Amino acid sequence: MESNDNFDNFLGFLKKYKGAIIGGLIAIVIACTGLWKLLIALAIIVAGFWIGNYVQKNKEKVKDFLRKLIDRF
């Protein structure tokens, strides 16, 4: 009976932390294959698109922020 309880505990653990386990396995695969370089490059490209779009839509806010930043120095 004790081994059945251990198995039930193990299944409960897997159900509770299924997402973390899958995420960890994916992270290991990415780290071992070198895909992290591609993912970082894609993240930088997406950040560049986002920043460019933000600056285009909020030109005055950005200008004011940069003026205040430059005045501090």
Phi, psi and omega in degrees: 000329183294322180293329177293320177295319178297319179294319177296320177297319180295317178296322176297320178298315180297319179294321183289322186246028182301315181296319180293322180293315179296317178299320178296318179295319177296319179297321178296316179297317179297317181293321183284332183265349180085010178292345181297330178295317178295318181295321178294318178297318178295321178295321178294320179296315179297319178297321177297317176299315183296314181295317179298318178295318179297315181296320180296321183277340184232052184301315183293318178300317182293318179299314179298317179299315180293322177298314179297321180295316180292323179296330178294329181272000000 
